[in-house]
């Protein structure tokens, strides 16, 4: 695999095991800037393990990860600074307002004063949250809480945005709205997006699609081309050996 674009994501020949059980086996993928890449796989496929390695919750002993042009093993501070993350489990302080949550996160990144306020206002506008900025997160529905987490993840202007099963627990309308918002971010702002999911209806035909199953990459390409006449859902079920 060649060197990455400055703002892209590259994973090369990644392996990881829990004791004697392999979780990832020779996983490679590359996501270019401005690309929405869906990482599709059933529960237990290795998606969360991959995200743990990308965010350095775990350390990879085999393979290479490059984030925004920075090698994660050699320059972890720069690599992590180039990345925004929305984890599967919500992490907002529900007793703070949307704006207070964002202000606290900005401070963690060394942003304060007018610079922080400008970025917070821009993030709120971008995610359609400006009118609700002073509402406590406890009063928000699941979709707006997720939007708040995405706005927070974008405050430090990362090149790469990782989202691990971000629509878990949301209703169909909220899921569709969130998927649309993140697609718009990738297209309009040149973000490199890796969206982990087990739901095929979150994948558009034009998306980059990586299908992960039992720790291995089974398919990698444009979703519509991988699915072909069968469609993404049928192709996914065929590759992973699951019943329709």
C-alpha positions in Angstrom: 0.0 0.0 0.0 1.3 3.4 -0.9 1.8 6.4 1.4 -1.4 8.1 2.5 -2.8 11.5 1.5 -2.1 14.1 4.1 -5.6 14.0 5.5 -6.5 10.4 4.9 -6.6 7.2 6.9 -4.4 4.2 6.2 -4.4 0.8 8.0 -1.8 -1.7 6.8 -1.8 -5.4 7.7 -3.2 -4.9 11.2 -3.3 -7.9 13.5 -4.6 -8.1 17.1 -5.6 -11.0 19.4 -7.1 -11.3 22.8 -4.9 -14.0 24.4 -5.1 -16.9 21.8 -8.2 -15.5 20.0 -7.6 -13.5 16.9 -9.7 -10.3 16.7 -8.2 -8.8 13.6 -6.3 -10.8 11.0 -4.3 -8.9 8.4 -6.7 -6.0 8.1 -5.8 -3.3 5.5 -7.9 -0.4 4.3 -7.4 3.1 3.0 -9.8 6.1 3.1 -9.1 9.2 1.1 -10.1 12.8 2.2 -13.8 13.6 1.4 -14.7 10.0 1.5 -17.5 8.4 3.6 -16.4 4.9 4.3 -18.8 2.5 5.9 -17.2 -0.3 7.9 -19.9 -2.9 7.8 -19.9 -6.1 9.9 -22.1 -8.1 12.3 -21.5 -7.8 16.0 -18.2 -9.5 16.9 -16.7 -8.8 13.4 -13.8 -6.8 14.9 -15.1 -3.2 14.3 -14.8 -2.1 17.9 -11.4 -3.7 18.2 -10.2 -1.8 15.1 -11.6 1.5 16.6 -9.8 0.8 19.9 -6.5 0.4 18.0 -7.2 3.5 15.9 -7.8 5.6 19.1 -4.9 3.9 20.9 -7.0 2.4 23.6 -5.2 -0.7 22.5 -1.7 -0.8 21.0 -1.1 -2.8 17.8 2.0 -5.0 17.8 1.6 -5.9 14.2 0.7 -3.6 11.4 0.7 0.2 10.7 -1.8 3.0 11.2 -1.5 6.4 9.6 -3.9 9.2 10.5 -3.8 12.5 8.7 -0.3 11.7 7.5 1.0 10.8 10.9 2.1 7.4 11.9 0.2 6.4 15.1 3.1 4.4 16.6 5.9 6.9 15.8 4.0 10.2 16.4 0.9 9.4 18.5 0.2 12.9 19.7 0.0 14.3 16.1 -2.0 11.3 14.9 -4.6 11.6 17.7 -4.8 15.4 17.2 -5.8 14.8 13.6 -8.7 12.6 14.6 -12.2 13.2 16.0 -14.1 10.3 17.6 -17.7 9.5 18.4 -17.8 6.3 20.5 -20.6 3.8 20.6 -21.4 4.7 24.2 -22.6 8.3 24.8 -20.0 10.5 26.7 -21.8 13.8 27.1 -22.3 15.4 30.6 -26.1 15.4 30.6 -26.3 18.1 33.3 -24.4 20.6 31.1 -25.9 22.5 28.2 -24.8 21.7 24.6 -22.6 24.8 24.6 -21.1 24.0 28.0 -20.2 20.5 26.8 -18.5 22.0 23.7 -16.7 24.7 25.7 -15.3 22.1 28.1 -14.0 19.9 25.2 -12.5 23.0 23.5 -10.6 23.8 26.7 -9.1 20.3 26.7 -7.7 21.1 23.3 -6.2 24.4 24.5 -8.9 26.5 22.8 -10.4 29.5 24.8 -11.8 32.9 24.4 -12.9 34.2 21.0 -11.3 31.3 19.1 -13.2 28.7 21.1 -16.5 30.7 20.8 -16.1 31.0 17.0 -15.4 27.3 16.6 -18.3 26.3 18.9 -20.7 28.6 17.0 -19.6 27.2 13.7 -20.0 23.6 14.9 -23.5 24.3 16.2 -24.5 25.9 12.9 -23.0 23.0 11.0 -25.0 20.4 12.9 -28.2 22.4 13.2 -27.9 22.9 16.9 -27.6 26.7 17.3 -31.2 27.2 18.4 -30.7 24.6 21.2 -27.2 25.5 22.3 -28.3 26.5 25.9 -30.5 23.5 26.5 -29.2 20.8 28.9 -28.2 17.6 27.2 -30.5 15.7 29.5 -33.5 17.2 27.7 -32.4 16.3 24.2 -33.5 13.3 22.2 -31.0 10.7 21.1 -30.5 12.2 17.7 -29.6 15.6 19.0 -27.3 14.1 21.6 -25.4 12.4 18.8 -25.3 15.6 16.8 -23.8 17.3 19.8 -21.1 14.6 20.1 -20.2 15.0 16.4 -20.1 18.8 16.8 -17.7 18.3 19.8 -15.6 15.8 17.8 -15.1 18.5 15.1 -14.1 21.4 17.3 -10.3 20.9 16.9 -10.8 20.6 13.1 -9.6 17.0 12.7 -8.8 15.5 9.3 -10.4 12.1 10.1 -13.7 11.5 11.9 -14.4 8.0 13.4 -17.9 7.0 14.4 -18.4 3.6 16.1 -22.1 2.5 15.7 -23.3 6.1 16.3 -26.9 5.3 15.6 -27.4 2.6 18.2 -30.7 3.3 20.1 -32.0 5.9 17.6 -35.3 5.7 15.8 -35.3 5.3 12.0 -35.9 9.0 11.3 -33.0 10.1 13.6 -30.7 7.5 12.1 -31.4 8.7 8.6 -30.9 12.3 9.6 -27.6 11.6 11.2 -26.3 9.5 8.3 -27.2 12.4 6.0 -25.4 15.0 8.2 -22.2 13.0 8.2 -22.3 12.4 4.5 -22.7 16.2 4.0 -19.6 16.8 6.2 -17.5 14.4 4.2 -18.6 16.0 0.9 -18.6 19.7 1.9 -15.6 19.8 4.2 -13.3 17.1 2.8 -13.5 15.0 6.0 -12.2 11.5 6.0 -15.0 9.5 7.6 -15.0 5.9 8.9 -18.5 4.9 10.0 -18.8 1.6 11.7 -22.2 -0.1 11.5 -24.0 -3.4 11.3 -26.9 -1.8 9.5 -26.9 -2.1 5.7 -29.5 0.7 5.2 -26.9 3.2 6.5 -24.8 2.5 3.4 -25.4 4.5 0.2 -24.5 3.0 -3.2 -21.8 5.6 -3.8 -20.1 5.1 -0.4 -16.8 3.3 0.0 -17.6 0.0 1.7 -15.4 -2.3 3.7 -17.1 -5.5 4.9 -15.4 -7.0 8.0 -16.2 -10.5 9.3 -14.4 -12.5 11.9 -11.6 -10.1 11.9 -10.9 -10.2 8.2 -11.8 -7.9 5.3 -14.2 -9.8 3.0 -14.9 -7.0 0.5 -13.6 -3.5 -0.1 -14.8 -1.1 -2.8 -17.7 1.1 -3.9 -20.9 -0.2 -2.2 -23.0 -0.2 -5.4 -20.4 -2.2 -7.2 -19.9 -4.7 -4.4 -23.6 -5.2 -4.1 -24.2 -5.3 -7.8 -27.6 -6.5 -8.8 -28.0 -8.3 -5.5 -27.8 -5.1 -3.5 -25.7 -4.4 -0.4 -27.9 -6.2 2.0 -28.0 -9.4 0.1 -24.3 -9.2 -0.7 -23.5 -8.6 3.0 -25.6 -11.6 4.0 -23.9 -13.8 1.4 -20.4 -12.8 2.4 -20.9 -13.3 6.1 -22.9 -16.5 5.8 -25.9 -15.0 7.6 -29.5 -15.9 6.8 -31.7 -13.3 5.2 
